[in-house]
Amino acid sequence: MHPTSHEPPPGGEATVLTTARLTLPPWHDRYFEDLVRLSGDDRVMRLIGSGPWTRAYTLERHEQALRQWQREGFGLRAILYEGRFAGLVSLSPCTDPAFPAPAREIGWWLAPGLWGRGLATEAALAVRDEAFRLSTAALVARCHPDNRSSERIMRKLGMTFHTPGLDRYGRPCRIYAMPRPDAHRPHCEP
């Protein structure tokens, strides 16, 4: 199975985000084999509700990511560190009625050899900022109850614990959220 080609999102090419150490391009067919390796790694997937992905399921999710860019103009991004694939960071619509619309969910995976360097936090901060530039009303993140590393990143993003819940696979998770930063500013009349 090979990924299919997709057109750029509405309005042309999507923006590549950059940070001090990272390049975060929109998802592309060229990252499919990287996703196969990452999603098949037990160390990465042990705290993901699905466990390691099959190649067929990875292809399905890869194609969903490409379609999301076409439909929404945002989505999954590769994390490139020193020019090489290091992981991914995602931004997707969140339809949970507990959060004001438009709510969006953020997530990240990083190759195990790069853990502990702050790269996931750096990528997530860039995508958090992108989410709020896109008029996101609330940013949401979920993690396995034992995933303390992701919880630390969520707090660094400015998120707070919201409630226990279920992930997309129906497994228990911890849900963190944050409102749009200017949502709590008092309205002042001139």
Secondary structure in CASP SS format (residue, H / E / C, confidence):
PFRMAT SS
TARGET T0000
AUTHOR 0000-0000-0000
METHOD secondary structure of the structure
MODEL  1
M C 1.00
H C 1.00
P C 1.00
T C 1.00
S C 1.00
H C 1.00
E C 1.00
P C 1.00
P C 1.00
P C 1.00
G C 1.00
G C 1.00
E C 1.00
A C 1.00
T C 1.00
V C 1.00
L E 1.00
T E 1.00
T C 1.00
A C 1.00
R C 1.00
L E 1.00
T E 1.00
L E 1.00
P C 1.00
P E 1.00
W C 1.00
H C 1.00
D H 1.00
R H 1.00
Y H 1.00
F H 1.00
E H 1.00
D H 1.00
L H 1.00
V H 1.00
R H 1.00
L H 1.00
S H 1.00
G C 1.00
D C 1.00
D H 1.00
R H 1.00
V H 1.00
M H 1.00
R C 1.00
L C 1.00
I C 1.00
G C 1.00
S C 1.00
G C 1.00
P C 1.00
W C 1.00
T C 1.00
R H 1.00
A H 1.00
Y H 1.00
T H 1.00
L H 1.00
E H 1.00
R H 1.00
H H 1.00
E H 1.00
Q H 1.00
A H 1.00
L H 1.00
R H 1.00
Q H 1.00
W H 1.00
Q H 1.00
R H 1.00
E H 1.00
G C 1.00
F C 1.00
G C 1.00
L C 1.00
R E 1.00
A E 1.00
I E 1.00
L E 1.00
Y E 1.00
E C 1.00
G C 1.00
R E 1.00
F E 1.00
A E 1.00
G E 1.00
L E 1.00
V E 1.00
S E 1.00
L E 1.00
S E 1.00
P E 1.00
C E 1.00
T C 1.00
D C 1.00
P C 1.00
A C 1.00
F C 1.00
P C 1.00
A C 1.00
P C 1.00
A E 1.00
R E 1.00
E E 1.00
I E 1.00
G E 1.00
W E 1.00
W E 1.00
L E 1.00
A C 1.00
P H 1.00
G H 1.00
L H 1.00
W C 1.00
G C 1.00
R C 1.00
G C 1.00
L H 1.00
A H 1.00
T H 1.00
E H 1.00
A H 1.00
A H 1.00
L H 1.00
A H 1.00
V H 1.00
R H 1.00
D H 1.00
E H 1.00
A H 1.00
F H 1.00
R H 1.00
L C 1.00
S C 1.00
T C 1.00
A C 1.00
A E 1.00
L E 1.00
V E 1.00
A E 1.00
R E 1.00
C E 1.00
H C 1.00
P C 1.00
D C 1.00
N C 1.00
R H 1.00
S H 1.00
S H 1.00
E H 1.00
R H 1.00
I H 1.00
M H 1.00
R H 1.00
K H 1.00
L C 1.00
G C 1.00
M C 1.00
T E 1.00
F E 1.00
H E 1.00
T E 1.00
P E 1.00
G E 1.00
L E 1.00
D C 1.00
R C 1.00
Y C 1.00
G C 1.00
R C 1.00
P E 1.00
C E 1.00
R E 1.00
I E 1.00
Y E 1.00
A E 1.00
M E 1.00
P E 1.00
R C 1.00
P H 1.00
D H 1.00
A H 1.00
H H 1.00
R C 1.00
P C 1.00
H C 1.00
C C 1.00
E C 1.00
P C 1.00
END
